Amino acid sequence: MATNLVSYMMQFLTPDMIGRIAGALGLNRSDAQSGVSAVVPALLAAFSGLADKPGGAQSLVNTVKQQSGVLDNFAGMIGGNNLSSFIERGSSLLTSLLGSHDQSALTGAVARFAGLGQNKASSLLGMLTPVIMGLIGRQIGTRGVDIGSLTSLLASQKEQIAQALPNGMGELLDRTGLSSGLESARRATTEATGQFTQYTSPPRERERANPTTFGIPNWAYWALPLLALGGLLWYLLGRPAQHEQVAQEPAPPVQQSQSQSVTVGGVDIKNTIGDSLTDLRTSLQGITDVASARAALPKLEAARTQIDKVSNLVGQLTPDQRKVVAAVIAPAMPAINRLTDKVLEIPGVGDVLRPTIDPVKTKLADLSGQPSTVGSGR
């Protein structure tokens, strides 16, 4: 049995195949990659939840058995004359399993995350549903597909499925209720990234969360203002001439808060960058060998796609907005650089990840206003 079901499926959906899917559906390669990286774990999450419901596991078993030969013909099906009917059958298959309401909710989540539009997202789900079923059957293999083997496989993969869900997609899926079988795994993933999220949050929010920062005792928060008020009264009453001069000077411009929203073209740039940084760090932390690097690649590619979107919009930002974005990225870069240096030193991992990691680091360095460390040996 493969140690990671998502990785197993992404090895079947090669970059060349994803490129062909993009051409068949009229998508650019980046959007297709983002869509596939969301659809694969999202479908597995939905099927995992279905398997926990009465009668759900048997429905899945019956469907998996029906798709046993789909993988042999899939590559030739892409771009062929029968593709539309293949997609329709896949969509009907998904409706029969999830119901029209949940299928619509899943389609909406994929469309919103990958920016594909409802029709493209529906087509991608219809195309990949039979493939996911066929790969589940192939993974179970000679033991035969039955309720026991299927539920055992899905139950053993809940943590990996939760980790493979891109951060934004995981939240959208939670709202639909389709990831209900992954609560504990999602909580573990969230707790693992909580410290990094706090690290990248605006300084004023961290101060509100921890009012005793720097060990100042609570009484000082009311005593110090009183002392300051006394000093101000002394200054105003004792030096009126200077007070008049100060009053006539214009006040310095108010600095824009780093917590301000930065939205361009409907994209919340600050939150998109924050989510992408979190995904990068958690994905890199789990890499220990070539197999885990390949498993992490879909999530790293999804983060790269989001960073590319931000980079393409940066020309529309004001100087103050660019400073806000840079202030989010700059504190995270030392940790990102250390992690990437560490994983790229693992034998064989550089060949898998460098084509994705190097462009990401270059884009982040540009957005943060810092020099890139790509190729510097750091």
N, C-alpha and C positions, 0 to 999 in steps of 0.2 A: 504493500500500500504506500502511495506517495505520502510524504510527511506534510504536504501542503496542497490542498485541493485547488485553491485559487492559482497557485504557481503551476500546477499540472495543466490547468485549462489555458493559462496564458502562454504556456509553451506550445500548445496546439495553435492558438491564435497568434501566429508569428507576425512580426512587423510587416512582412510582405503581404500576408493575408489581410491584415488590418488596412493596408494601403488599398487592396482590391475591394474591401468592404466600403471604404471611403468613396472610391470611384463609382461603385454600384449604387450607392445611396445619394450621390451628389454632395458629399461632404469634403472639407479639406482634411488632410491627414491628422492634423493636431486635434480637431474636434472629434474625429473618429476614434483616436486613441483615448481621448478623455471619456468618450461615451462608453467604449468597451471596458475601460478600467472601472467604470461605475456599474455597468450592467452585470458583469460577471459576479462580483460579490453580492450585489443587490438581489439577483435571482437566487443565489445560494442562500442568502438570508431569508428570503421569502419562502423558499422550499423548506428550510430548516424549521421555520415557524409552522408551516403547514403540516410537517411530519409530526408535530406535537399535538395536533388536533385530532379528534375522533374521526377515523376514516381517511385522514389526510395521507398517512404513510402508504396505505393501500392504493390510493389514487396515484401517488408518485411512482410506486412500483409498476403499476400497469402502464403508465406513460413512458417510463424509462425503457421498458421492454419493447415498446412500439418503435422506439427511436434507435434501435440497435445498429441499423445500417446507414444512418444519416451521415456519419462522419466520413465514410468512404466517398461520398458524392458531393460533400459540401464545397470543396475547393472548386470543382467544376461547375457547381451551381451558381457561384458568385459571378454576376455579370451575364449569366445565361438567360435564355428566353423564359425559363420556368421560374425565375427568381421571385416574381411577384406572387405566384401561387404558393411557393415555398414559404414566403413571409406571411401570407394569409393563413396558411395551415399552422404556422408557429404561433400567430396571434390567437387563433381559435383554441389552440392547445393551452396557452397561458390563461385564457378566459375560463376554460373548463376547470383549471386547477385553482385559480385564485378568486374567480368571480369577476364580473365586469367592474364592480366598484373598486376592488383592490388593484385590478389591472390598470384602471385609469389613474389611480393614485400613484402607482409605481411609474407609469409612463410620465406623469407630471413631474415626479421627482427627478427622473433621468433628464427630461427636457430642461428643467430649471438648472440642474447642476452643470450639464455639459453645454448648455446654450444651443441645443439642436432644434428646438421647436417641437411641438407635440407630434406632428406627423413623422418626422425623422426619427424621433425617439421611439415611437410605436413600431416603425419598420425595423429598427435595430433590435428591439426586444423580440419581435417576431422572428427575426433571422437567427438570433442567438439562443432562443429557448430550446429548440430541438438539439442544438449543438451541446448545450450544457447537459441536457438529459442524456445524450449519447455518451458524453465524457464521463458522467456519473456511472453509467452502465459499464463502460470500458474499465474504469478504475476498480469497480467491484470485481469484475473479471470472472475467473473460473469458479469462484464460490457460488455464483448465481445471485441474481437480484431478487431479494425477498424483503419482507418488512424488517427482519432482524439486521440483515447486512446493510440496508439503506439507512435505517435510523442510527445504527452504530457509526456509520461513516459520517453522517451529518453532525451527530453529537460530538464526535471527536474533532471536528473542524470549526466549531463555533468561535473559538478565540482567533484562529487565523482569518476567518471570514470577517469578523469585527475589525481586525487590524487592517485588512485589505480595503475596507470601505474608506474612500477619501473623506476627509473630515466634514466637508460641506454636505456630501452625499449621505454620510451617516446620520447627520442631523435631520435632513429631509426625510430619510427613510423612517427615522424614529417617529416623526409626526404622522406618518401614514399608519403606524402600528404594524407594519410588515416585518419589522425586525424584533418582534416581541419575543422570539426565542433566543435572542442574543443579549438579554439585559445584563447578566453578570459579566459577560465578556466585554460589552461596551463600557460598563462601569470601570473595569480594570484598565481598559485602554484610556479612558478619560482621566482616571487618577494618575496614570503614568505620565500624561502630558500636562497635568494641572500645574506643576511647578514651572514648566516652560511658559505656559499661558500667563501665569502671574508675572514672570520675568519680563514678558513683552508687553504687559499692560501699561497704560499711561501712569507716570509717577504719582499724579494726584489721586488716582484710584487706589494705588497701593497704600498711600498715606491714610486714606479713609478706612481701608481694611485693617490697618494696624496703627491705631492712634498713639501707641506708646513707643513709636519708632525712636531708635537711638537711646532708649533707656531713660527718657525724660519722665519724671514722675508726674502723675495726673494733676497734682495741685499746681504744678507750674503753668498749666494751660489757662488757669484763671489769674494766677499771681503775676505772671509776666505782663499780660495786657494792662493790669493796673499800674505797674511800674512804668510802662511805656506811656500811659496816659498822664501820669504825674510829670514825667519829663517833658511831654509835649506842652502841658499847661505852663510849666516854668519857662519854656522857650517862647511861647506866645506872649505871655505877660511881661517877661523880662526884656525881650528884644523886639519891640514892635516895628522898628524901622526895617530890620532885616526881614520880618514877616511880610511886610508890604511888598518888598522886592520879590520874595519867593512867590507870593500870590500872583504877581503880574507875569511870571514866566509861564510859558505854555507847558502843559503836562506832557510827559513823554508818551509816545504811542503805545497803546495796549498791545502786548504780544498775544498772538493767537494761541490758544491752548492746543497742546498736542492731542487732546482727546476729541478735537473737532472731527466731524465727518468729512471724508474725502471721497466724493462720488462723482464719477464721470461716465457718461453713456450708460447709466443704470448699473454700473459696477461699483460696489463699495470697496475702494482700493485698499484702504487701511485694513479692513477685516479680511479681505482676500489674501493680502500679504501675510497677515498674522496666522491665518489658517494654514497657508502654504508652508510657512516656517515651522509650524508645529508638526505638519505631516513629514517634512524633510527630516526633522530631528528624530521623531519616533521611528521612522523607517530605517534611518541609518543606524540607530541604536540596536536594531534587531539583526544586523548583518554580521555573520560570523564565518561564512564560507560562500562558495559560488552558488549553491542551491538557495540559500537565504537571500543572496543578492538578486537572483532571478525572481524570487517571490516578492521582493520589495520593489522591483522595477515598475510595475503598474502604478503604484502609489507615487513613486518618484516622478514618473512621467506625467501623472495628473497634476502634481505640484508644479512641474515645469510648465505645463500648459497654462496654469493660472498666472504664474509669474510672467510668462510671455504676454498674456493679455494685459497685465498691468504695464509692462514695458512699452507696449504699443500705444498705451493711452497717456504715457507720462508727458508727452509733448503738449497735452491739453491742460496740464496742471499749472497753477500759479506758483511763483517761487515759495510762498508760505506753505502751500499744500505739499510741495516737494520736500520741504523741511520736515513736515509731519511724517511723510512716508519714510524718509531717511532715518528719523528718530525711532521708528518701529524696527527697521532692519538692522541698524548699526549695532545695538547691544547683542543681537542674536548671532552675528557673524563669527565672533571668536569660537563659539561652541560648534557652529556649522563647519567651520574650517578644520577644527580639531577632529571632528567625527569623520569628515570626508577623507582627511589625510590617513586616519586610522584604517578605514575600510579599504581604501585603495592600495594599502600595503599588503593586504591579504592576497596570497597567490591566486591569480585567475580572476579576481573580482574587478580589477581595473578594466579588463576587456569587456566586461558586462556593463559596468556602470559609468565609465568615464565619458562616453558619448552623451549621457544625460546630465551627469553631475557638473562637468566643466562649463557648459553653457549656462546652467543655473547659477553657478558661482559668479560667472562674469556678469550676468544680468543683475544679480543682487548687489554686486560691488558697484555697478553703475548707478543703481537706484539709491544706494546709501551714500554715494559720493566718496567711497573709499577705493584705493587701488586694488585691482584684482590680484588674487594669489594663485590663479591658474598658471601652471607652468613655472612657478617660482620655487617649487620644492618645499613649500610650507604645508 
